[in-house]
């Protein structure tokens, strides 16, 4: 059973681990790789001009993605009994 779900294996089905791996890959790829690349492009490009609100929303989305990933890892470590970040 994937950590933090609050449901049992019968409710999740047989593909739960694969689905969680795909979701995690898209989440990490989007929030922690592609969005920072987009913000860097906005800030470093001389020809692309974006409203500061767009850059602010992207930065907020990056921060939310990092925090949610840290919370998920923390929840998984607590449920598995491993101490992480001060246990």
C-alpha positions in Angstrom: 0.0 0.0 0.0 1.4 3.4 -0.9 2.0 5.5 2.2 -0.3 8.3 3.2 -3.4 7.0 1.4 -5.5 5.8 4.3 -7.0 3.0 2.2 -6.2 -0.7 2.0 -4.7 -2.6 -1.0 -8.1 -3.9 -2.1 -9.4 -0.4 -2.7 -6.3 0.7 -4.6 -6.1 -2.2 -6.9 -3.1 -4.0 -8.4 -1.6 -1.1 -10.2 -1.2 1.3 -7.3 2.6 1.2 -7.2 2.9 1.9 -10.9 0.4 4.7 -10.8 2.2 6.3 -7.8 5.5 6.1 -9.6 4.1 7.7 -12.8 2.4 10.4 -10.7 5.6 11.1 -8.8 7.6 11.3 -12.0 5.2 13.9 -13.5 5.1 15.8 -10.2 8.9 16.0 -9.8 9.5 16.6 -13.5 6.9 19.4 -13.7 7.3 21.1 -10.3 11.0 20.8 -9.7 12.5 20.6 -13.2 10.4 22.2 -15.9 8.9 25.1 -14.0 12.2 26.4 -12.8 13.5 26.1 -16.4 10.5 28.1 -17.6 11.1 30.8 -14.9 14.8 30.9 -15.8 13.8 31.4 -19.4 11.5 34.2 -18.5 14.1 36.0 -16.4 17.1 35.5 -18.6 15.6 36.0 -22.0 15.8 39.5 -23.5 13.1 38.9 -26.1 10.5 37.1 -24.0 8.5 39.5 -21.8 6.1 38.2 -19.3 4.0 39.9 -16.7 5.4 39.6 -13.2 2.3 37.9 -12.0 3.0 34.9 -14.4 6.5 34.6 -12.9 5.1 34.9 -9.4 2.5 32.2 -10.0 5.2 29.9 -11.4 7.5 30.5 -8.4 4.6 29.9 -6.0 3.8 26.6 -7.9 7.5 25.6 -7.6 7.5 26.2 -3.8 4.2 24.3 -3.3 5.6 21.4 -5.3 8.7 21.2 -3.3 6.9 21.4 0.0 4.3 18.8 -1.0 7.1 16.5 -2.0 8.9 17.0 1.3 5.6 16.3 3.2 5.0 13.1 1.2 8.5 11.8 1.9 8.1 12.7 5.6 4.8 10.9 5.7 6.3 7.8 4.0 9.2 7.7 6.4 7.0 8.1 9.5 4.7 5.3 8.3 7.6 2.9 7.6 9.2 3.6 10.9 12.3 5.4 9.6 13.4 8.7 11.1 13.9 11.5 8.7 14.6 15.2 9.4 14.7 14.8 13.1 12.2 11.9 13.3 
